[in-house]
Amino acid sequence: MTTVVPTSEEDPSLAIVRFTSQLAWANAGPEAAEPQVTRLCREAEESIVAGRWLDLATLMVTSADLVSSKISDKDLECTYTTICSLVKNVNSPEEVLEMVKVIASKVVQQPNDKASLRLKILFNLYNLLDHPNARFQVYMKALELAVSGKVTESIVPSFKKVDSFLKEWNIEIKDQRELFLAIANVLRENKSLAKESLQFVTRYLATFSNEDAHVLSEAKDEAVRAAIDFIKAPSIFQCDLLDMPAVAQLEKDPNSALVYQLLKIFLTQRLDGYMEFQNANSGFLQTYGLVEEDCVAKMRLLSLVDFASDESGKIPYASIKNILQVNDEEVELWVVKAISAKLVDCKMDQMNQFVIISRYVECEFGQTQWQSLRTKLAAWRISSTMANMPMDIVNDVFLRLPASTLVRCRVLSKPWFTLIDNSDFLASHLKRTLETEEHLMILLQSHRLLRTVYLDGPDKLSDVDHPLQTGNFTKVFGSVNGVIGLTNSPVVLALFNPSTRTIHRLPIEPIDFSERSITLEYVFYGLGYDSMSDDYKVVRMVQSKHKDYEGYPLQMKGYPVETKVFSLKSNSWKRIHLCFEVQIPFMFFYYHVLYRRGNGVLASNSLHWVLPGNPLALTKIMRFDLATDDLSVLSGPLELCHEVMNLGVLDGCLCLICHDYHNIRNGHVDVWILREYGGSWSKFITVPKPETVVSFKFVRPLIYSKDRSKILLEINSGKLMWFDLVDKSFETLEIKGCKGPRNAEILVSSLVLGCKSVSGRAPEKRMLQKGNKSWFAHLCSLVLGCRGDPREKEIMVKGSKRGGGFLSKGFKLKF
């Protein structure tokens, strides 16, 4: 039997006119409504036939605006999508601009009615346009709607692309000023974005050069506002306002001269200058909403930085006490506050009552600072040899170099050698690299190769040679602060820095289960950095495949787990005894732990693994606290307890990646995030399947882009793609010369582990010689490289002094 469904071939625009007009006249009765509907449809049809697209757009938006409150969000969006598509029918740029103004003006006319949807409609219109000026006009309307409709959070992410917008739009200075002010007004709606708001006001003021007084007067109010915003902000210490003509004009204005004077005190003077100003102008602060206690606190921090810039790097406590006008007990408190605000890097010598400054921030970088820098560089050029280069300049330059370059610089002179090997320099270099995210690399691991490529230069691929690179597969089980964990057997593990090629081999630690109880699939690893003790730790967990293993100390019912942790500081292993809460999940057998088949995910000073669920048990997250060496169960979102999950980390926060394995060809991936322990999980993003990917088998977020508008995703252990958080689009990160499946890790360029390579294998040999010589020989073949048939899958390890030990007679290492 065939069912015939009647369809209409009516033009979409005409259909929209008919739909909206019928709805608008619905309450007038058939006699009054039908003639009006007919008239409007006839006008629309005439406009279509004559190609009067501007008239048609005006008619349609007028009708749509009348019924916007009567129709559903979906119908309103469809209506405006059809209206916006009319811009594709117009060839004249002038007519396109007129049509855009008509449509955008109607969309923002009722900001309190479905504001989020109206903002989405403007974004859709923006994407349909090819004309740069028309795009600019739509974006300005979107900014207006965001403020009036109180939906600023939807447009703030786009501010990171403003520079690229300016290049695309190529707008005049007048329009740039309007844009910067509009963005600053949007950001002012959110107090946490005060710094970003001041940045755009500063950009606005910077557009005024040596123009006539009339033009400069336009910026006077914003100049005052910017100065007060800087003074009021407790966490903003740097600005370039003083040298701008738009701000300098305040000095000669009787109504604003005191504002300029106070700004100049904050940027160029110390606390005593501020106290003199306050005593002479007692009512000034209240006029502009400034709080005296807050101003004094900020001036103390700025005074400390200014004092540090004048000294040789060693400041007595007594001098700080006098400059900041505080008690003896408060000196260290204010130094700590300056360190926390990232204004200085220093050490406190409590015995000798000195503060030793290694770095300070220039709160203003004007003509004086440029002249000082020019003088230092000129003195450096005059120096006859590189050895005479001032060490403070060397230190500052070296902090900005990648670790691989520093390794080469290390051998050029003894002072440089001493500086680069210094533990304080190592810590400062790592700190700056982590804060600025410079020299970040991607570590790529294929079946037998390790390669690195800089995130900013994916066309320069480098092979990584390391001492564990043998005939067997070497696994990377983590990356932290530039150090990676390597293993090619459960007892052969090492920490390795690819930037410096420095390796630290872990002492051999046997597994206490018998040879029949485990294979490589049941060994799980984790590498982490404990910030509490400044220690790098490796966790190894082994689950027996035999239930109720009698030789296991805990005598638990289930599949027992041996957990041991290695400390780099002590260079030793220790066993972790599991509490009853942690033993319960291991009542079931896990042939592997999710995420890289057993690699721990480092977040918030803890390592994490997912224990996949089964018909009798829910999926669980295991957490190993690196500070306390405790293993516990971390709760996930209740609504996901039956989902298939994986783990990742983004910006230091633990992520849950939820896959729809029942629909991997057309499904999506949800990413949940835990921003702090003790808080709740929140859904972060939903990642649709890219068109170039057949199915979702593995997805993991790696890192934000520098403007934080995109996230780099690893998809199916082979593809690296940038995912745009605003328009949900994908862009493949092409790496020249790298093909085939590979796993990816973000790698920092650092000097951790030092530059002194550990050569020889005497420690391993001494430990191996304590056991049976037969397995010593075979294990050395693992460390030094297999010399037999490369296709050999098993290495027989025979004999051990411990009958039930890991390397006892007949044990087979499977690869």
N, C-alpha and C positions, 0 to 999 in steps of 0.2 A: 504494500500500500504506500502510495506517495502522498506526502503532505506539501501543499504549495503555500509558501509564506510570502504574502504580498510585501514588496519593498518599494522605496521611493527613490527616484533619481533626482530629487530636488537639490538644487545647489545648497551646500552647507550654510552659506551666509544667509540665503533666503529662508532656510529652515529655522535658523536662529532668530531672525526677525519675526517670523510667524509665531514661534514659541514664546518669545518675550512679550510680544504685543498682545497675544491672547491672554497671557497671565496678567499683564498690566490692566487689561479691560475686563477681567473676569467678573468683577463685582458690578459692572455697569449694566448687565443684562444683554441678551443676544441682539436686540434691536439697535442698541447704541454701540455694541462692541464690534459686530461684523463689519460695518462700513469702515471703522477706524483700522481694523486689522487688514482689510482689503487695501485701504489707502497706503498703509505703511509697507505692505508687501509689494505694491505696485511701484512705490518710490524706490524700494530696494532693487527691484528687478530692473528698473530704468537705469539706475546707477551702475549695475553690473554690466548691462548691455553697452552703455556709453563709456564704460571704463572710468567712471568718476569714483575712484576708490576712497578718496578722502571723505566725500559726501556719504558713502556707504558706511565707513567706519564711524563717522559722527552719529549717524542714525542708529547704528547697532549699539554703541556704548551708552547712548542716551536711554535706549530701551532696556539694556542690561542693568543700568544703574537703578532704574525704577523698581526692578523686581529682585534685586540682589538679596534682600532680606527674606524673600518668599521661597527661594529655591535652595536646594541642598548645595553643600560645598562642591561636590563632584560636578553637578550641573553648572554651577557658576564657573568653575575652572574650565570645563569644556566650552562654555559660551565664550569666555575671553580667549581661549586658545584659538578658536575660529576667528575671532576679531583680530587678534595679533597677527595671524597668518596673512592678513591682507597686505602687510608691508612687503611681502614677497612679490606682490603684483605691481608695485610701483618702481619705476626706473629713475625718476628724478630725485636727487638727494634732498632738494628743497621740499618736495612733497612728502618724502619719507619723514623728514624732520617734523613737518606740520602734523602728519598722522600720528607720530610718536607722542607729540605734545598733547594731542586730543585724547589719545588712549590713556596715557600715563596720568593726566590731570583728573580724569574720571575715576581711575583706580584708587588714587590717594584722597579722593574727595570725602570719603567716609572712613577714616582711619580706625575708628572703634568697632567697625563691623567687619569681622573676619580678617583681622589685620595680617595674620600669618599667611593666609591664603592669598591675600592681595599682594603681599611681598613676593610670594612664589610666582604669581602672574607676571609681576614686573621682571623677575629673573628670566622667565620664559620668553618675554618680549625681548630682553637684552640678547639672549642667545640666538634669536631669529634675525638680528640686525647685522649688517655688514658695514654700515656707515659709522665711522668712529665718533663723530659728533653726536649722532643720534644715541649711540650707546652711552656716552657721557651724560646726556640729558636723562635717560632712563635711570642711570645709577644715582644721580642727584635726587630724583624723585623717590628712589628706594630709601635713601638716607633720610629724607623727610618723613616718609611713612614709618620707618623704623622708630623714630623718636616719638612721633605723634601717636602711633599705635602701640608703643611700649613693647616692641619686639626686637630690640637692639641686639639680643644674643644671636639672632639669625643672620645678621649682616657683619658682625665683628670679624669672623674668620676671613672675610674677603679683604680686610685692610692690609693683610700681609702681602697682597698682590698689587698694592697701589702703584709701586714703581713701574711694574710691567704695564699697568693700565695707562699711566702717563705716557709711556713710549707709544702705546697703541693709539691713544686718543689724539696725541699731539696738540693739546689745547693751549690756549694763551695764558699768560701770567694771571690775568683777571680771573679766569675760570679755575686755575690752580688754587688761588687764594680761597675762592668759594668752596672748593672741594676740601681743602685742609681744615677750614673752619667747620664745615658740616661734619667731617669725621671726628674732630675734637669734641663737638657737641654730643655726638653719639656716645663717645667714650666717657664723657663726664657723667652719663647716666649710671655708670658702674664705678663705685669708689675704688675697687681693686685695680682699675685700669687708669689710675691717675698719671702714672709714668708715661703710658702710651699717649694719653690725651695731651700732656705737656709736649711730647715729641712732635705731634702734628701742629700744635700752636706755634712751636718754635719754627717748624718748616714754613708756616704761614708768614711769620714775621721775617724770615730770611728772604722772602721774595721782594721785600722793600729794600732798595739800595739807596744811592744818593739821589733821591728824587726831591721834588719841591715840597715845601712844608704842607701844602694842601693834601697831597697824596699821602704823605706820612701820617697826617692827622687821622686818616681812616683806621690806622693800626693802633692808635693810642690806647683805646679801651682794652684791646686784646694784649697789648704790651703790659699794662698794669695787671691784668688778670694773670698773665703768665708769670710775672715776677712774684705775685702773691701765692700762686699755686706752688712755685718752687720753694718759697720760704716755708710754706705750710706743710709740704710733704715730708714726712719723717724719714723716708727711705730713699729720697732723691738727693744726691750730693754733687752731681755734675750738670752743668749747662753752659751754653755758649751765648747767653743773652746779652751780656754787657757790650760786646763789640757790634751789635746789630744797630743800624741807624734807627730802626723803628723803636728800639728800647732806649737808645741814647737820647732821643728827643725828650724823654721824661725829665731829664736832669734840668732842663731849662723851663719846664712847665711848672708854674707855681702850685698847681693842684696835685701834681704827681711827683714833685721833686723828692719828697720824703720816701716814696716807694723806691725810686731809683737809688737813693742813698742807702736804704736798708739792704737792697739787693747787692749793692757793691760791698757792703760790710760783710755779708754772708759769703761772698766769693773771694774777697781779697784781704779781709782783716781777721782779727781774732776776738775772743770773748770780751776783752776790755773795751774794744771799740764799740761792740754791741751794747754793753752796759752804759757807756756814755750816751749813746743815741737814745736808749730807753729812758734814762733819767731826764734827758732834755725834751723828750716827746712822749710823756707818760700816757696820753690818751690815744696815741696813734694805733697801737696794736688792736685795740678793741674796735676801732673804726672798720678795719678790714677782717675782723673775725679771727685774728691771730691770738694764740694762747702763749703767755709769757714763758711758762714752764717748758712747753714744747720748743719754743725758739731757743731758750738757753741750752737745752739738751742737744739740739742740732748744732748750735754754735760751738759747744765743747768738742764735739766730734770733728767739726771742720777745723777748729783751732789746733787740735792734736795732729791732724794731717798736715796743716800748713807748717806747724813747728817741725814735723819730721822732715819736710822738704828742705828746711834751712840747716838741719844738723847733718853730721857726718854718718848717721846711722845708729849712733849710740846715745840714748837720751836718759839722763838721770831722773829717777822718780821725783826728786825735789822740783825739777824744772817743770815737769808735767803738772805737779800739784799747784804751782804758781800760775801757770798758763790757764789751767782749767778752773782755778779757784775752788778747789775741793779739799777734803781732808786726806790725811795719809792713807786711811783705810779704803778710800774710793778710787785711788789711782789705778790699781789693777782692774777694778770694775769697768772703768772707762776705756782702758786699753782693750779689754775683752769685747766691749761693745763695738769698738772700732774694727776689730778683727771680724766680728759677726756681720758687720755691715759691709765687709770686703773693701774697707778703705785702706787697710794696711795689712801686710804680712810681717810678723815680728815674733821675737821670743822675749820672755821676761826672765831676767836674771835676778831672782829674789834675794840671793845671798849678797850680791853687790849693789842691789837697788838700781838696775839699769834696764831699759827697754832697747833691744837691738832690732832696728828696722831693716828689713830686707827688701821691702817694696811698699810704695805708697801710691795713692791715686791723685792725679792732678784734677782738682775740682773745676778748674777753668783752664782751657788750653787756648790762650790768646797770644798776642804779640810777644809778651814777656816769656812765655813758655817756648814759643817757637825760637826766640833769640837764644834761650838757654840751650835748646837742643842743637841749634846751629853752631854754637860755641863748642859744645862737646864733640860734634862731628868734625869740626875744623881741627880741633886739637888731636883727634884721632888720626886724621889724614896726615898731619905734620909728623906724627910719630914715625921713626925710621924703620921700625920692625913691628910685626904683629904682636910680638911679646909685650910691647909697650902699650897695647890697647887697654884702656881703663877697664878693670874687672867688673865694675858695675854695669857698664855697657855690654861687655861680653855676657854677663849673667842674663841681662834683659833680652839680648838677641837669642841666646841659646834656649831660653824658655819657650821661644816661638818655633823652634826647629823640631822636625820629626826625630824620633829616637835613632833611626837608621843613619841619619846625617851626623848626629852627635857621636855615634860610635866611631865614625871616620875622623871627626874633629878631635876626638880624645887623644889621638896619637901625634897631634901636630905640635903640642908644647906641654911642658910639665904643669904649668898653672891650669891649662885647660883640662889636662888629665885629672888633676886633683879636684877641680870644680865638678866635672861630670861624674866622678866617682863618689862625690859627697852625698851622704844620705839626705841632707836637707834639700839639696838641689833636685835629687830624684823625686822627693815628695812634692816640691813646688812645681816641677815639670808635669807630674801626673795630675796635680790639682788643676793647673791651668788648662791642660788638655781636656780634662773632663768638663770643666766649666765652659770652655769655648767651643768644644766639639770639633776642634781642628785635627787634621791628619787622621780622620777615622778611616778604617779599612774594612773590607769584607773578606773574611776567611772562607775560602771555598774548598770543600773536601769531596773528592771523588773516590773511586775505588782504591787507587794507589797514590794519588797526588794530593798535596796541599798547596794551595795557591792563595796569594793575596792580591787585592786590587783596591786602590783608593776610591772611596765613595764619590769624591768629586772628580775623579779621572778614571772612569771604567775602561779606558782603552789601554792602560798600562798594567798588564798581568805579570806577576812575578811568582816563580816557583819557590817553595819553601823546603829547603833540605834540613833534615833533623836526624839526630843519632838513632832514633827508633825506626828509621825508614829502611825496613828490611823486606824480605820476600813476602812477609805476611802483611795483612791489612792492618794499618794503624788507625785507631779510632780517636777522634777528638771528643772529649766528654765535657767540655765547658770552656768559657772564655770570660775573664774578669781582669780589668785594669791592664790589659795588654798581655796577660799570661793565659796560656791554654793548657788543658790537661790532655795528655797523650797516653794511650795504652795499646799494647798488642797482645796482652794476655792478662788474666786476672791478677797476676802478681808482678807484672812488669809495667810500672806506671812512672810518669815523669811530668814535671812542670816545665813548660818551654815558652820562651819569649821569642816570637818570630821576628821582631824588630831588631833585637840584639843578637839573636841566635844563641842565647844562653839557656842552658838546660840544668835542671835540678832533678836527679833521679831519686825516686822515693825508695827507702829501704824495702827489701823483700819482706812481705808479710804474708805467711801462708794462710790458707783457708782451712778451717778446722773440720769441715765436712769431709766425708770419705769421697773417693774418686767417683763412685757410682751415683753420688747424690746431686751433682751439679754439672752443668755445661755453661758455655759462655752466655747462652740466652737467659740465664738466671742470675747474672751479675749486673748490678746497677751502680752507676757512679754519679758523683756530683763534685763540682769545684766551686768554692766560694771564698769571699774575702770577709773576714770578721772585723768590722770597723771598730768594735769595742776593744779588742786586744791587738789590733794592727797585725793580723795573722792570716795567712792563706791556708785553707783547709781542704782536704780531699776526703769525701765520704765514699765508702764501698759497702754495698749491701748485697748479700748473697742469700738467695732462698733455696732451701733444699727441695728437690723434686720428690723426696720420699716423706710421706706423712708420718708424724710422731717419731721423728728421728731420735733414737735412744741416746746417742752420744752427745746430743745438744744440751748445754747446761740448763736451759730454762725448762726443759721437760714439758713444753706446752703441747696441747692437742691441736694439731694442724700441721702446716708446712713451715717449719722453723726458719728464722732469718738470723743471719749473723751480720751485725753492723759494726764497722770499725771506722775510725776517723784518724786522719793523718794531720799533724800540725807542722807547718814549715818552721815555726820558731823553735820547736823542740826537736824537729827532724825525727819524729817517732810516731808510732801508731798506738791507739788504745781502743779497747772494746767498749761499745755502748750497750748497756743493759736496757732492754725495752720494758716499759711499764705495761700493765695489763690492758689499758685502753688501746695501746698500739699493737699488742699481740693479737687482739680480736680480728682486725682485718686480714691477718695472715692465716686465719683458719682456712682460707681458700688459697688455691694455687694460682700464681700469676706467671705465665710463661714469659711475659715481658711487661714492663711498665711503660705507659705511653710517654710520648715526647722523646724522639730519637732513641726509642727502644731502651730507655733507662737512664737518660742523662737528667740530672737535677736542674731545676730552673731557679736562678738566684734572684731574689727580690726581698727587700726589707730585712737584710742581714740573715736571711734564711734560705735554705734549699727546699725545693718542692718537687714531688712526684705525684702523678695520678695513678691510682690503682683502678684499672678498668672494672666496671661492674659485670655481674653475671646474673642469671636467673635467681640466685639466692642472696645476692649482696649488691648494695648500691655502689656507684662510683664514689671513691673517696680521694681526698688530697692529703698526702703525707707531708709534714713540715719538719725539717731539721733546723733547729735554732743554732746558728754558728757560735753565738756567745755562750750559751749554756750547755751545748752538746746534747740537747734533749730532742727526741723524736716524738712528735705528737700528730694528732689528726686535726686538720683544718676544715671547718665547715664551708661548704659551697652554697650557692643559691638553692633554696628548697625546690624551686620550680625546675631545676636542672638535674635533680638527683637521679633521674632515669636516663639522662641524655649521654651520648658518647662525647667525651670531652678531651681536650688536650690543653697543655699549658704553654704560656709564653710570658714575656716580660716586655713592657713598653714604658720608657721614661722612668724606670725603677719601680713600676707598679706591676703586681702579679695580674696576669690575664688568663681568662678561661675562654678557649675557643670551642664552640659547640657546633658539631657537624651533623648534618642531616644525611646519614649514610643510606637511608632508604630512597633518597632522591639526589644522588651525587651528580647526575648529569644536568639537572635544571635547578638545583637547590641553591641555598645561600649559607653563609657562615655567620653566626652571631659571636661577637667578642664582648665578654663581660670583664669588668676591671674592679680590682680591690685597691682603692687609693690609699688606705691605711688600715693596719690591723686594729681590730676592735670596731671598725666601721662595717658598712654593709656593701655587698656587691651591687654594682650598677651596670646596666647594659650600655656599652660604649658605642659600638657601631655595628651595623649589619653590612657584610660584604657580599654583594651579588657575584655570581659566577661570571668571569670575563668571557667575552665571546671567543677569545683565542684558546680557551681552556676547555677541554672535552668534559672533564669531571673534576669535582673537588675531592681529592684524597688526603691532602695535607695543606693546611694554611697556618701561617704564623706571622704576627707582626714583628718587625725587627727594630725600626727606628723612625722617628719623625724626620721630615725634611727640615732644613735650617729655618724656614719661615713657618714651620709647624702647620702648613696647610695640607701636607700629604703624609702618608705612612708607607714605608717600604715593606712589602709583603713577600714572604717566601711561599710559593705555591707548588705543591706536589714535588718538593725536593728537587727542583730543577729550574723553575721560573722565578725571577725577581721582578716585581712590578710595583710601581708607585701608584697608590690609591688616593685620589683626590677627595678630601673630606667634604668639600663644598659641592662639587657637581657629580660626585660618585663615579668618576671616570678612571680608566686604567692607562698607565703608560709603562711599557716594558723597559726595564733597565738592561740594555744590551752590553754585554761584556765581550770585547773583542778577543777572539782566540779561545773562548771557553764554551765547549759544547758538551752535551750529555748531562745525565743526572749528577747533581752535586748538592751537598748540604752547606748551608751558609750560617756564619756567625759574625756578629759585629766585633771588630777588633780595634782596640785603642793602641796608638803608638806610644809606648812608654819604656822606661828604663828599669822597670821592676825585675828583680833577680840580678840587677847589676849588669856590667859589661864584661865581667871576668868569667869566661866560659869554663865550665867544669869538664876537665878532660880526664881520660882514663876511666877504668871501671873497678879500681881496687876495692871500694866499699862493697860493691855488689859481690865481687869475688870472695871477699872475706866472709860475707854472710852466707853465701852459697856453700862455702867449704865446711861450714858447720854441719851440713847435712850430708847425704849420700853422694858420692862422686858421680854416680851414673846420672842422676837428675841434674847435677851441677853442669854436666857437659851439654845436656839437652836444653837446659834453660839458657845457658850461654849462647846456644844457637839462636834462641829467640832474640836475645839482646844484641848479639853481634851480627846476626843475619844468617838465614838458613842457606846452607850450601848444597843441599840435596836437590831432588827433583822439584822444580817450582810448582808442579801440579799436585804435590803431596798435600793431603788434606788433614792429616793427623800427625802429631808428634807424640810418640810413646815415651812416657816418663815413668821409669821403673825405680821402685825402692824408695823408702823414706824411713827415718828413725822413728817417726810417729806412725804407728800402724794405721790409725784412722785419719791421718792428716791429709792435707790437700794434695800433696804430691806423692802419695803412696803408690805401691806397686800396681801396675796395670792401668793407671789413670791415663785418659786420652784427652789431650787438648784439642778441641774441635774449632776449626776456622772456616 
